[in-house]
Amino acid sequence: MKKSLVALAALAATSAFAQVTIDGYIDRGYLITNNSNNQVDTRTVASNAGTTTVGMKFRENVGGGITIGGQLNTDWSDAGGATQANAIQPSQTSGFANSQSFADISGSFGTIRLGIPNSFTLTNATAVAAPLFSTGVGGAYSSVFSIANGLGTGSTGFGGTVGLANTAIGSTGVAAAAGARAIRIANTVQYSSPSFNGLTAHVGIAPQNNNVIPASGGSSTSAGNTVGMTEYALRYTNGPIDAMYTSIKYEVGSNGTAQNRYTGPSMASNGVVAQAASTSVSSLTGGLTSTQNLLGGTYTVMPTLKLHAGFGNFSSSDNASKGKSTQFGATYTMGAIDVMAQIAKVDDTSTTNYDRKVTGLGVNYNLSKTSRVYLRYDDINYATNQATFTGSALKRTAVGFSKSF
């Protein structure tokens, strides 16, 4: 149950009150990871069916049909991370307010958000085009498997900033072709229109900064520059249909960018930790652009059965990332039990040409409207069109419980 606190608007000269709502989600389960590189198998306790988060929402009616508010969320990780590999958690990904953080103003004109709101692409990929696996086990938009390649904001070490996802994959060692995601980016301005017979339009912009010129031949680079982002979305929700189209594009200025990236512990070729976690400078080439598009839909066949589908494509100006994705899923409800399943495939048409596939299964037993126990399973192949090699396959099984409040 959500708990609402009523607080006086700070130093307000009127009798207006602002409502503060504290809510969140806690998820803990036992996760077994079996990698085809047996030296990186793990047994951990983690959030497996969703991201554990605590949030505060602020809202005040200022008159004239206008409200002003905002949202502040903190996503929580276990101390030291879940890798058991001397991991550390940098403040940008584990500190207070490391998730959504924005102010907004709403009225008959729609809603304007300023700050770090979630992307519309994230909503499409996790809530429209697929069953509700969120970004957890079984999902097709997680840190382990994504339906897109290229630039993104869900890569390890990039908290609210754009980086190049690790899509390299080799004939030996651990497969790392998880792909790229659009989660959220700092300095974002978003607009969402009112609903017109179920149709809403959305746009998001993050300004590009391109002032610092890289030093020639020196260690000083274009630190301080930032990647520009433009995102468009249309969503139609009416009756049994929930359909959404999203397109997000990242653009690097001519001078490029550079930032310190959390790289985690370095690994030897056999998957054993070689050195403790560290940071390194990560640079993006000037003029680079990267785009991912997704058309997703959910159709409610009957109250107990929903069908899901998604069709996407992605590309970059240097052709290092290019391809398309398809995904199909279903959600079936039997009383207190939800059964979910999906298959997602990525057809890589770049010169790298490593296709990948995930099969996800999930069962929820709902103890109440806000509490459940769950079972999750996924089977991932990072190179379906290549000969099997060490680290090219991954299977995960999770059992746990979660509570919304």
Sequence and secondary structure as in RCSB ss.txt:
>XXXX:A:sequence
MKKSLVALAALAATSAFAQVTIDGYIDRGYLITNNSNNQVDTRTVASNAGTTTVGMKFRENVGGGITIGGQLNTD
WSDAGGATQANAIQPSQTSGFANSQSFADISGSFGTIRLGIPNSFTLTNATAVAAPLFSTGVGGAYSSVFSIANG
LGTGSTGFGGTVGLANTAIGSTGVAAAAGARAIRIANTVQYSSPSFNGLTAHVGIAPQNNNVIPASGGSSTSAGN
TVGMTEYALRYTNGPIDAMYTSIKYEVGSNGTAQNRYTGPSMASNGVVAQAASTSVSSLTGGLTSTQNLLGGTYT
VMPTLKLHAGFGNFSSSDNASKGKSTQFGATYTMGAIDVMAQIAKVDDTSTTNYDRKVTGLGVNYNLSKTSRVYL
RYDDINYATNQATFTGSALKRTAVGFSKSF
>XXXX:A:secstr
  EEEEEE TT SSS EEEEEEEEEEEEEEEEEEESSGGG EEEEE  SS  EEEEEEEEEEETTEEEEEEEEEE
   TT SS SS    HHHHSTT S EEEEEEETTEEEEEEE B HHHHIIIIISS S TTSTT SBSSS BSB S
EES STT SSS EE      SSS      B   B SSEEEEE   BTTEEEEEEEE  B      TTSS   BT 
B EEEEEEEEEEETTEEEEEEEEEEE  TT EEEEEEEEEEE TTS EEEEEEEEEEEE TT EEEEEEEEEEEE
EETTEEEEEEEEEEEETTSSSEEEEEEEEEEEEETTEEEEEEEEEEEE SSS   EEEEEEEEEEESSSSEEEEE
EEEEEES TTS   TTSEEEEEEEEEEEE 
